[in-house]
Amino acid sequence: MKILLLGRDGQLGWELQRSLSVLGDVVAIGRDAATNPDGLCGDLLDLPGLADTVRRVGPRVIVNAAAYTAVDQAQTEPDTARAVNATAPALLAREARALGAWLVHYSTDYVFDGSGSAAWRETDATAPLNVYGQTKLEGEQQVVATCPQHLLLRTSWVYAARGANFAKTMLRLATQRDSFSVVDDQVGAPTAAELLADASAHMLRSALVEPALAGLYHCTAAGETSWHAYARFVVARARELGWSLQATPERIMPIPSRDYPTPATRPLNSRLDCNRMKKAFGLALPPWQTHVGRMLDNIRPATGR
């Protein structure tokens, strides 16, 4: 089975290369055609090139891990964000349908307005607060309307040892300062890219055998936390591992979102209810702390071993 993976060089795409490899022949491509096999196009802004690539590869499955994820920048680049997050997925959905292929696509908790405190279900009304969330929602709608054989996974607060992430930022701040502040009224579940990739491979394998499993699913690590509590966990764990840090968890101060204004409004409640995924696929994802701790262990400096 041939699997076309877009977004090879991102946090999720990097992990998907590993997790999907047990299912078939993975053709993994990035944005730069010069680095892709046979010069295939992985640029989601190049629609003709993208369509030609799908037709040349002829995959049984298309996995789209590429996206425009610069949340604040999207406020001033809505056309680019929409082209990548909505127009390109619509094309991939059309090409997948024409081939009779499956399309695996990823979305976000940012399709919701973040009101209340209950975990969001797949059937809840969407109401994005920013351009990023709106364009991701438009991409969802295109995939659902166009390609019957789809797995659409909403997730939240994705991170990995590879590349930049919130935990690394907190560690840098804790190295440079003895005190700093972090927003405490936005709540969600940090989800490791490796965990999401492994869940994706399992779900895809099941859906290929049982096509009725196609659909929209929420997929995050278990539990919940605020950015502030997340930062304290990271610093506490890093100190246990021997990192030399100026700040202690107690010196990380909580602040409300209104005291940390950003160009794009973030939802306060990013909790996602994953019961539909658990029931359909028999998956019980571990608590968010498990993989955050694992990542910290993997990236700790040699002096901390």
N, C-alpha and C positions, 0 to 999 in steps of 0.2 A: 504493500500500500504506500502511495506517495502522499506526503504531507507538505504543503507549502506554508512556511512560517514567515510572517512579516514582522519586523521589529526585532530582528535578531540581536541587536546590540543593547537593547534596553534591559532594565532589571528583570522584568518578567520574561522577555524574549530569550535572554541568556539561560535562564533556568528551564524554559520550555524545550530548548535544544536537547537538554539531558532527559527530561521526563518523557518527551514524545518519541525519543529514539527507540524505545522498546516496542512501539506500535507499528513502525514502518520506516520508510526511507524519508528522512526529513531534509527538505530543501530549504535552508535557512538563509534569508536575505535581509540586508540592511538598506539604508537610504542611498548609500553610495554604490552605484552600479559597478564601479571599477573593482570593488571588493567582493562582488557577488559571483557565483558560478555562472559562466556563460554570459556575463554582463546583464543578468536579469534585473528588472526595475523593481526597486522596493520603495520608491519615493511616492508617497501617497498624494502628492501634489501633481504627479504626472499620470493622469488618468489613462491616456492611450497606452503609455508604457506599462502601466499596471495591468490593464486588460490583456495586452500582448503577453505579458509574463504568465498570467494565469493560464492562458490558452496554450502557451508553449510547454508549461510544466504538466498541465492536465492532471491536477491532484484529485485524490479522493476526499481530501480534507484541506480546507484553508483555515489557518489559525492566524488571526490578526491581533498581534500584541503591540502594534504601533499606534501611537496616538499623540495628539497635541495636549500636553499636560501642564503647561506653564499657566497656572490658574490666573495669576494677576495679569500677566502679559496678554492673555486672551481678551481682556477688557478693551485693549487698544488694538488688537489684531483679530477682530471677530471673523473676518472673511477667511483668514488663514486657518483659524481654529475650526470653522465650519467645514472648510474644504477637507481637512484631515479627519475630523471626528464624525462627519456626517456624509459628505459627498463621496469620499473614497469607500467607506463601508457599504454605501448603497451600490456602488459599482461592484465591489467584491460579492455582495449578495446576489446581484444579477448574474455574474459570471459563475458563481457556485450553483445557482439554480439551473443554468444552461448546461452545466456539466453533470448535474445530478449529484453534486458534492455537498459535503457538510461544511458549515462555516461556524467557527468558534470565535466569538467576539467578546470584548471586555468593556464593562461600563463602571459606573461609580455611584457611591452614596450621594454625590452632589446633585443627582437628579431630584432629590427631595429638598423641601424647604427647611428641614431641621427643627420643626416645631414639636412640642411635646417631649415625652421621655420614653415612649414605647418604641420597641424595635420595629423598623419599617418592614412590611411584607411586600412581596412582588406585586400584589394586587392593589396596594395603596396608591392614592393619587400623587402624581409627580408635580413639582412646582420649583424648578431650579432658581437659585438666587443669583447666579452669575452666568457669564457667557460660556465658560467651560462646561458647566452643568447642562446648559441649554443645548449646546452642540452635541454633547454626549447623548442626551436624550433623543435628539433628532437622529443620531446614528442608530440608536436602539430601534426606533420606530421604522427606519428603513430596512434594517435586518429582519425584523419580525414580519413586516409586510411583504417582503420580497423572496426570502429564502426559507422554505418550510423546514429544511433540515439544518437547524441552527441550535447552538448552545450559546446563550447570552448570559454572561456571568457578571453580576455587579459585585464589587468588592470595595474595600476601604483602606486607606492609610498604608499603601504598599511600600515595602522597604526591602533592601537586600544588602549583603556585605559589599557587593559590587556597586560602585557609583556613590553619589551623594544621598544622604537621607537625614531625617530628623535626629536620630540617635547620634550620628556622627557630628551633627551640628552642636548638640548638647554637650558632647564630650569635648569639642573644641572650646566651647564657652567655659566649661568647667575647668579646662586647663589654663585658660587665660584670665579668668575672673574668680573671685571668691564668693560672688553673689550675682544672681540675675533673675529675671522674671519670665514666666511662661503662662500662656493663656490656660485658664482652668475651667471654662464653661463650654468647651467643645468636647463632646464625648463620642468615642468610636472604638474600633478594634484594630490595632496595628496588625497587618497581615503580611507575612513573609512571602516574597516572590517565589521562593522554592516550595512553600506550602501550597500556594495557589497553582503553581505549575503541576505539582503532583496530583492535586485534586482534579485539575483540568484533564490530565491524561486518563485518570480513572473514569471520569464522567464520559469522556469521549469514547473510551473502549466500551462502556456499557451502552451508550447511545447507538453505536454502530451495530450492535447486536439487537437492540430494542429501540427502533426509531421513534416509538411513541414517547420516549423520554426527552425529545426535542423541546426546547422552551427556555424561559427566563428563570434564572436561579440566583439567589444571594449566596455569596461564598466568602466568608471571612473567618479569621481565627475566633475562638470562643472567648467570651468575657467582654469586658469593656473597661475603658480608662479615659481620663482626660489627657490633654497634651502635658499638663503640669505633672500629673501623677506618672505619666510615661517618662518624663524627663527625670523625675526623682528615682524611678526604678532603674533607669539606665545608669545614672551616676552611682547609685548604691551598688549595683551589680559590678560596675567597672572598678570601683574601689575594692570590692571583694577579690577581684581578679588581679589586683596589684597595680592598677593604673595610678600614676602620680597626678592627682587632681587638686586644684586649689579649693573648689567648691565642694561642699557636702550636700546631701539631699535636703537637709533642713534649711540651707541657704538659697534654695531655689524658691522664689516667691510666687504665689498665685496672683494673676490679674485677670479681669474680665476682658472679653473681646473688644469692648468699646475703648479700652485703654491701649489697644494694639491695632490701630486702624490699618487696613490693607485695601488696595484698589478693588479687589473682589470680595464680596461678602461670603463668609463661610457658614454652612449650616451648623447649628449648635448640637443637634442630635443626629449623629451619623451611625447610630445603632442599626444593624441589619439583621432581620430574623432569617436564620438559615435552615429552618425546619423543613422547608420544601425540599431542599437539597438532601438533607439527612434522610428523609423518608424515601425519596426516589432512588438514591444511590447508596444508601447505607454508610454515609460518611459522617464521622464525628471529628471535626477538626479540634486540635488541642488548644489550650488557653494561649492567649497572645504572648504571655511571659515566656513560654517555652522556646519559641524561635528567636525572640529578641535576645534572650540569654545566650542562645547558641551562636547568634551572629556576633555578639560581643566577645565570646570566647574565641571565635575565628579571627577577629580583627585586632585583638589585643596586642600591644607591642611585645617584642621578644623579652624585654626586661621584666614583663609581668608574668612570664611562664615559670 
